[in-house]
Amino acid sequence: MADLEALRQRLADLREAHASGAKRVKTATNGVVEEVEFQTTSDLERAIANVEAQIAAAEGRPAGKIVHLRNTRGWS
């Protein structure tokens, strides 16, 4: 569970940086401070998607979002 909590904290830090427009992310995990600087916003978005996939794998659920569409014709 410690790894899952560390991943969730990293995801929160990445999302906070993305929302503020910063490209430098500083994360403290288990007493170790890691600072990463992303070149572009798309690199940061890929890192967020990667951490989300790692969390999903740790929880045992599919990595992608499942969307169910209801496609009907005519009146409903």
Buried (B, 14 or more C-beta within 10 A) or exposed (E): EEEEEBBEBBBEBBBEBBEEEEBEBEBEBEEEEEEBEBEEEEEBEEBBEEBBEBBBEEEEEEEEEEEEEEEEEEEE
